[in-house]
Amino acid sequence: MADPTAPGRHPALDVALDGRVAHGSDVVVVLGDARVAARTSWFGGPFHQLRPAAPVAAHRGDRLLLQDVDGAPLAAGLVLDPAAPRHGTGNEVLIRLRRVLDGLRGAPAPPPDEPGDEALAAADAALRAAGPAGLVPAPADAPAVGFLVRAGRAVALGDTGLHVHARAFARAEEAALARGSAGAVRAQHLAQDLGVPAPVAAALLAQLVAERVLVPGDDGLQVRGRR
């Protein structure tokens, strides 16, 4: 498979997928009859960038499939920007991609009182500073937190009213998967790994179950698909 990071790089695809694909994964993009190798970059929530090893003919709104290098399905999604520059994530990127996705889905226009950049930056900074232990009720500026959740920058933990930054949640997921590679995943172990109270670890694990990363097993929670 060609290296998508090699010289002579091609325009990237900003996409929304129906499942998170790990950052830096080597994948195969299937668009109609075309198949091309690519590498993933995860921005937050459903939003990813695909960095292809060869030019890809695509249009905004095109449907695509992602497979692993052995041909197993990983995710399906929509093309948001078929000729994107290679970039990282951030509030501005996620807000732009969320608005494109909402437009493709026919969602109503954002309300005139949509949180401004300052409110979004402040909410993002507060959640980021809290880390994996930052499971607190939405602050007074709840609309900003809600927008960050819709943009994939924050994770709402069920209907508890508690939120955590997406990057902190990803760290919690990595720790749970590491535990799960050797056996059952339990709240007390995740609490030790992350340095958080057991109730916080339990809330994180409940969300991982809700997202089908973990499943209940005979001896505790297990990584989905592991026997």
Residue pairs with C-beta under 8 A, 6 or more apart in sequence:
1 26
1 37
1 53
1 69
2 37
2 53
2 54
3 53
4 26
4 37
4 38
4 39
4 51
4 52
4 53
5 39
5 51
6 53
9 51
9 86
10 51
10 52
10 53
10 54
10 55
10 56
11 55
11 56
11 82
11 83
11 84
11 85
12 49
12 50
12 51
12 52
12 84
12 85
12 86
13 29
13 38
13 49
13 50
13 52
13 56
13 58
13 64
13 79
13 81
13 82
13 84
14 47
14 48
14 49
14 79
14 80
14 81
14 84
14 97
15 47
15 48
15 49
15 50
15 64
15 77
15 78
15 79
15 80
16 46
16 47
16 48
16 77
16 78
16 80
16 97
16 101
17 46
17 48
17 66
17 75
17 76
17 77
18 46
18 75
18 76
18 77
19 74
19 75
20 42
20 46
20 48
20 75
21 27
21 40
21 42
21 48
21 66
21 74
21 75
22 40
22 42
23 40
23 41
23 42
24 39
24 40
24 41
25 39
25 40
25 68
25 74
26 37
26 38
26 39
26 68
26 69
27 37
27 38
27 39
27 40
27 50
27 66
27 67
27 68
27 69
27 74
28 35
28 36
28 37
28 38
28 66
28 67
28 68
28 69
28 71
29 35
29 36
29 37
29 38
29 50
29 52
29 56
29 64
29 65
29 66
30 64
30 65
30 66
30 67
31 56
31 57
31 58
31 62
31 64
31 79
32 62
34 56
34 57
36 52
36 53
36 54
36 56
37 52
37 53
37 54
37 69
38 50
38 51
38 52
38 53
38 56
39 50
39 51
40 48
40 49
40 50
40 51
40 66
41 48
41 49
41 50
41 51
41 88
42 48
42 89
42 170
43 49
43 88
43 89
43 93
43 94
43 97
43 152
44 89
44 94
44 151
44 152
44 153
44 166
44 167
45 94
45 150
45 151
45 152
45 153
45 166
46 77
46 101
46 152
47 80
47 89
47 93
47 94
47 97
47 98
47 101
47 151
47 152
48 77
49 84
49 86
49 87
50 66
51 86
56 82
58 64
58 79
58 82
59 79
59 82
60 79
60 80
60 81
60 82
60 100
60 104
61 78
61 79
61 104
62 78
62 79
62 82
63 76
63 77
63 78
63 79
64 76
64 77
64 78
64 79
65 73
65 75
65 76
66 73
66 74
66 75
66 76
66 77
67 73
67 74
68 74
78 101
78 104
80 97
80 100
80 101
80 104
81 97
81 100
87 93
91 117
91 120
91 121
91 124
91 148
91 151
91 153
92 117
94 148
94 151
94 152
94 153
95 120
95 147
95 151
97 151
98 147
98 150
98 151
98 152
99 110
102 110
113 143
114 143
114 147
115 123
115 141
115 143
115 144
115 147
119 141
119 143
119 144
120 144
120 147
120 148
122 141
122 144
123 139
123 141
123 144
123 145
123 148
123 154
124 148
124 153
124 154
124 165
126 134
126 139
127 134
127 145
127 148
127 153
127 154
127 163
127 164
127 165
127 168
128 165
128 167
128 168
130 136
130 164
130 165
130 168
131 165
131 168
132 164
132 168
132 169
132 171
132 172
132 194
132 196
132 200
132 204
133 194
133 195
133 196
133 197
133 200
134 163
134 164
134 165
134 168
135 157
135 160
135 162
135 163
135 164
135 200
135 203
135 204
136 162
136 163
137 161
137 162
138 145
138 146
138 161
138 163
139 145
145 154
145 163
148 154
149 155
149 156
149 163
152 166
153 165
153 166
154 163
154 164
154 165
154 166
155 163
155 164
155 165
155 166
155 169
155 207
156 162
156 163
157 163
157 164
157 203
157 204
157 206
157 207
158 206
158 207
158 210
160 203
162 203
164 172
164 204
169 204
169 207
171 194
172 190
172 194
172 201
172 204
172 208
173 208
173 213
175 190
175 193
175 194
176 185
176 190
176 204
176 205
176 208
176 213
176 214
176 221
176 223
177 213
177 223
178 193
179 185
179 186
179 189
179 190
179 193
180 214
180 221
180 222
180 223
180 226
181 223
181 226
183 219
183 220
184 217
184 219
184 220
184 221
184 222
185 205
185 214
185 220
185 221
185 222
185 223
186 220
186 221
187 198
187 201
187 202
187 205
188 198
188 201
190 196
190 201
190 204
190 205
191 197
191 198
191 200
191 201
194 200
194 201
194 204
196 204
205 214
205 221
208 214
208 221
209 215
209 216
209 221
212 224
213 223
213 224
214 221
214 222
214 223
214 224
215 221
215 222
215 223
215 224
216 222
